[in-house]
Amino acid sequence: MNSSKIKSVSQILKIANKLKNSGRKIVFTNGCFDILHIGHIKLLKKAKSFGDILILGLNSDSSVKTIKGNSRPIIPDKERAEILGSLCMVDYIVKFSESTPYELIKKIKPNILVKGSDWKSGEIIGSEFAKKVVRIPLLKGHSTTDIIQKLKNL
């Protein structure tokens, strides 16, 4: 496990400020990443390509339940963080319990905020705190919901 990538909000703010002050470009993305799939991997690779450091905001279990319902998450946040921390393109992970990462983005003020194209430009939470917002096209037919539905149909 690369738990050194998993940081508290206060730790991530210190790291982000230090990196920005040294001229490094910070990219931020977030999500539940409940069942990791190829769509997630492609989004994270592309996100990382926009800057020097990729910070991933990870919805906590309670946050996922609020957004997706009581049957989710499938994978607990501690395990999701460990799995995501093993990916070379993810530099840091910070969990958040709110339903949105608004406060986290407001504090980090990333150079670039990345979201999937399922988010409309005017609806991307925290976009006013980033210098640039990039929407990544989703890989059609690859979502956690699709995977869960396939499993139910077995």
C-alpha positions as a LaTeX table, in Angstrom:
\begin{tabular}{lrrr}
\hline
Residue & $x$ (\AA) & $y$ (\AA) & $z$ (\AA) \\
\hline
Met1 & 0.00 & 0.00 & 0.00 \\
Asn2 & 1.21 & 3.46 & $-0.78$ \\
Ser3 & $-0.45$ & 5.18 & 2.16 \\
Ser4 & 2.04 & 8.03 & 1.80 \\
Lys5 & $-0.21$ & 9.31 & $-1.00$ \\
Ile6 & $-3.28$ & 9.48 & 1.27 \\
Lys7 & $-3.40$ & 12.83 & 3.04 \\
Ser8 & $-5.67$ & 14.76 & 5.37 \\
Val9 & $-7.16$ & 18.05 & 4.18 \\
Ser10 & $-4.64$ & 20.07 & 6.24 \\
Gln11 & $-1.73$ & 18.02 & 4.86 \\
Ile12 & $-2.93$ & 18.39 & 1.27 \\
Leu13 & $-3.30$ & 22.17 & 1.67 \\
Lys14 & 0.30 & 22.50 & 2.90 \\
Ile15 & 1.54 & 20.32 & 0.04 \\
Ala16 & $-0.52$ & 22.18 & $-2.59$ \\
Asn17 & 0.67 & 25.60 & $-1.40$ \\
Lys18 & 4.30 & 24.50 & $-1.35$ \\
Leu19 & 4.04 & 23.00 & $-4.84$ \\
Lys20 & 2.25 & 26.02 & $-6.31$ \\
Asn21 & 4.83 & 28.36 & $-4.75$ \\
Ser22 & 7.56 & 26.34 & $-6.47$ \\
Gly23 & 5.82 & 26.79 & $-9.83$ \\
Arg24 & 4.34 & 23.29 & $-10.12$ \\
Lys25 & 1.00 & 22.95 & $-11.88$ \\
Ile26 & $-1.66$ & 21.24 & $-9.74$ \\
Val27 & $-4.47$ & 19.25 & $-11.33$ \\
Phe28 & $-7.49$ & 18.23 & $-9.24$ \\
Thr29 & $-10.20$ & 15.73 & $-10.00$ \\
Asn30 & $-12.65$ & 13.93 & $-7.78$ \\
Gly31 & $-15.16$ & 11.14 & $-7.64$ \\
Cys32 & $-16.41$ & 8.02 & $-5.92$ \\
Phe33 & $-14.24$ & 5.58 & $-7.91$ \\
Asp34 & $-16.34$ & 2.81 & $-6.38$ \\
Ile35 & $-15.45$ & $-0.03$ & $-8.75$ \\
Leu36 & $-12.32$ & 1.00 & $-10.61$ \\
His37 & $-12.66$ & 0.48 & $-14.38$ \\
Ile38 & $-10.96$ & 1.47 & $-17.63$ \\
Gly39 & $-12.98$ & 4.70 & $-17.88$ \\
His40 & $-11.51$ & 5.81 & $-14.54$ \\
Ile41 & $-7.98$ & 4.88 & $-15.62$ \\
Lys42 & $-8.23$ & 6.82 & $-18.89$ \\
Leu43 & $-9.66$ & 9.88 & $-17.11$ \\
Leu44 & $-6.89$ & 9.82 & $-14.49$ \\
Lys45 & $-4.13$ & 9.40 & $-17.11$ \\
Lys46 & $-5.50$ & 12.31 & $-19.13$ \\
Ala47 & $-5.94$ & 14.45 & $-16.02$ \\
Lys48 & $-2.33$ & 13.89 & $-15.00$ \\
Ser49 & $-1.15$ & 14.93 & $-18.48$ \\
Phe50 & $-2.37$ & 18.49 & $-17.84$ \\
Gly51 & 0.01 & 19.25 & $-14.98$ \\
Asp52 & 2.76 & 18.20 & $-12.64$ \\
Ile53 & 0.77 & 16.91 & $-9.66$ \\
Leu54 & $-2.59$ & 15.12 & $-9.67$ \\
Ile55 & $-4.63$ & 15.42 & $-6.48$ \\
Leu56 & $-7.65$ & 13.13 & $-6.35$ \\
Gly57 & $-10.55$ & 14.06 & $-4.08$ \\
Leu58 & $-12.22$ & 10.81 & $-3.00$ \\
Asn59 & $-15.80$ & 10.71 & $-1.76$ \\
Ser60 & $-15.99$ & 9.06 & 1.66 \\
Asp61 & $-18.39$ & 6.18 & 2.26 \\
Ser62 & $-21.00$ & 8.51 & 3.78 \\
Ser63 & $-20.66$ & 10.88 & 0.83 \\
Val64 & $-21.12$ & 8.04 & $-1.68$ \\
Lys65 & $-24.25$ & 6.87 & 0.19 \\
Thr66 & $-25.67$ & 10.40 & 0.00 \\
Ile67 & $-25.04$ & 10.60 & $-3.75$ \\
Lys68 & $-25.64$ & 7.01 & $-4.91$ \\
Gly69 & $-27.99$ & 5.55 & $-2.28$ \\
Asn70 & $-27.70$ & 3.05 & 0.57 \\
Ser71 & $-26.47$ & 0.16 & $-1.61$ \\
Arg72 & $-23.26$ & 2.04 & $-2.35$ \\
Pro73 & $-20.34$ & 2.13 & $-2.06$ \\
Ile74 & $-19.47$ & $-1.42$ & $-3.02$ \\
Ile75 & $-15.82$ & $-0.92$ & $-1.97$ \\
Pro76 & $-15.11$ & 0.91 & 1.35 \\
Asp77 & $-13.25$ & 4.24 & 1.09 \\
Lys78 & $-10.14$ & 2.92 & 2.84 \\
Glu79 & $-9.78$ & 0.22 & 0.16 \\
Arg80 & $-10.68$ & 2.59 & $-2.69$ \\
Ala81 & $-7.97$ & 4.99 & $-1.46$ \\
Glu82 & $-5.41$ & 2.18 & $-1.32$ \\
Ile83 & $-6.29$ & 0.97 & $-4.82$ \\
Leu84 & $-6.14$ & 4.49 & $-6.27$ \\
Gly85 & $-2.91$ & 5.17 & $-4.38$ \\
Ser86 & $-1.29$ & 2.29 & $-6.25$ \\
Leu87 & $-1.75$ & 4.10 & $-9.57$ \\
Cys88 & 1.33 & 5.91 & $-10.83$ \\
Met89 & $-0.62$ & 8.86 & $-12.22$ \\
Val90 & $-2.21$ & 9.71 & $-8.85$ \\
Asp91 & 0.14 & 11.76 & $-6.68$ \\
Tyr92 & $-2.11$ & 12.45 & $-3.68$ \\
Ile93 & $-5.53$ & 11.40 & $-2.42$ \\
Val94 & $-7.67$ & 13.35 & 0.00 \\
Lys95 & $-11.04$ & 12.06 & 1.22 \\
Phe96 & $-14.00$ & 14.35 & 1.74 \\
Ser97 & $-17.32$ & 13.65 & 3.45 \\
Glu98 & $-19.47$ & 16.38 & 1.93 \\
Ser99 & $-21.66$ & 15.56 & $-1.07$ \\
Thr100 & $-19.48$ & 17.82 & $-3.23$ \\
Pro101 & $-15.78$ & 18.79 & $-3.12$ \\
Tyr102 & $-16.65$ & 22.52 & $-3.21$ \\
Glu103 & $-14.86$ & 23.45 & 0.03 \\
Leu104 & $-11.86$ & 21.29 & $-0.84$ \\
Ile105 & $-11.47$ & 22.89 & $-4.29$ \\
Lys106 & $-11.98$ & 26.34 & $-2.75$ \\
Lys107 & $-9.07$ & 25.68 & $-0.38$ \\
Ile108 & $-6.72$ & 23.96 & $-2.86$ \\
Lys109 & $-7.35$ & 26.37 & $-5.76$ \\
Pro110 & $-5.92$ & 24.00 & $-8.38$ \\
Asn111 & $-4.42$ & 25.28 & $-11.61$ \\
Ile112 & $-6.61$ & 22.81 & $-13.51$ \\
Leu113 & $-9.86$ & 21.16 & $-12.49$ \\
Val114 & $-10.73$ & 18.01 & $-14.45$ \\
Lys115 & $-14.15$ & 16.38 & $-14.69$ \\
Gly116 & $-15.83$ & 13.90 & $-16.99$ \\
Ser117 & $-17.85$ & 15.20 & $-19.93$ \\
Asp118 & $-21.05$ & 14.12 & $-18.19$ \\
Trp119 & $-20.67$ & 17.39 & $-16.27$ \\
Lys120 & $-21.83$ & 20.45 & $-18.21$ \\
Ser121 & $-19.38$ & 23.36 & $-18.19$ \\
Gly122 & $-21.59$ & 25.66 & $-16.11$ \\
Glu123 & $-22.34$ & 22.92 & $-13.54$ \\
Ile124 & $-18.81$ & 21.92 & $-12.52$ \\
Ile125 & $-18.55$ & 22.44 & $-8.79$ \\
Gly126 & $-15.66$ & 24.63 & $-7.69$ \\
Ser127 & $-14.81$ & 25.76 & $-11.22$ \\
Glu128 & $-14.54$ & 29.37 & $-10.07$ \\
Phe129 & $-11.49$ & 28.45 & $-7.96$ \\
Ala130 & $-9.46$ & 26.85 & $-10.77$ \\
Lys131 & $-7.48$ & 28.72 & $-13.41$ \\
Lys132 & $-8.75$ & 26.28 & $-16.04$ \\
Val133 & $-11.45$ & 23.59 & $-16.26$ \\
Val134 & $-11.07$ & 20.59 & $-18.57$ \\
Arg135 & $-13.85$ & 18.14 & $-19.40$ \\
Ile136 & $-12.68$ & 14.67 & $-20.46$ \\
Pro137 & $-14.88$ & 12.60 & $-22.80$ \\
Leu138 & $-16.26$ & 9.53 & $-21.05$ \\
Leu139 & $-15.60$ & 6.05 & $-22.36$ \\
Lys140 & $-19.06$ & 4.94 & $-23.47$ \\
Gly141 & $-20.39$ & 1.79 & $-21.81$ \\
His142 & $-17.87$ & 1.90 & $-18.97$ \\
Ser143 & $-19.31$ & 2.99 & $-15.65$ \\
Thr144 & $-19.67$ & 1.54 & $-12.19$ \\
Thr145 & $-23.45$ & 1.57 & $-12.67$ \\
Asp146 & $-23.04$ & $-0.48$ & $-15.88$ \\
Ile147 & $-20.83$ & $-3.00$ & $-14.08$ \\
Ile148 & $-23.31$ & $-3.36$ & $-11.22$ \\
Gln149 & $-26.18$ & $-3.85$ & $-13.69$ \\
Lys150 & $-24.23$ & $-6.57$ & $-15.56$ \\
Leu151 & $-23.61$ & $-8.37$ & $-12.28$ \\
Lys152 & $-27.29$ & $-8.20$ & $-11.37$ \\
Asn153 & $-28.16$ & $-9.74$ & $-14.75$ \\
Leu154 & $-25.92$ & $-12.80$ & $-14.24$ \\
\hline
\end{tabular}
